[in-house]
Amino acid sequence: MPDSPNVCATGLLGGTMLRAAVELGGPKYVNNAVNLFASKRSRSRVIRSDGSIDDSAADFAAAAAMLDAGWHVDAITNAIVLASPRLAERHKDMYAYASRTVSAAAASMRTPRPVPSFRPKR
């Protein structure tokens, strides 16, 4: 894993993830997503009661912010894998974790819409 999210990291992506990155716009698009993710993550300020950073909550907050800004789920998933600190230490399957995080962020953003009232017009 690169220490800096500014490193072109498409070489670290495997199979499906690399194809998704290329289809979305290539290495520059992935690097932009990684840089934005790192920025959103650092601004999330998710702190545990012991004073340490809650990495999973910070990843979730950054993913939600990127979804809200219109980023593609594959770009966000790539960004989590490439820019979340110590991800390999925290999660055995980094890609599954990243995918679950983006899915959970997307689900949390879905707001129930009011059911239309079918009152007869007078």
Disulfide bonds with the S-S distance in Angstrom:
none
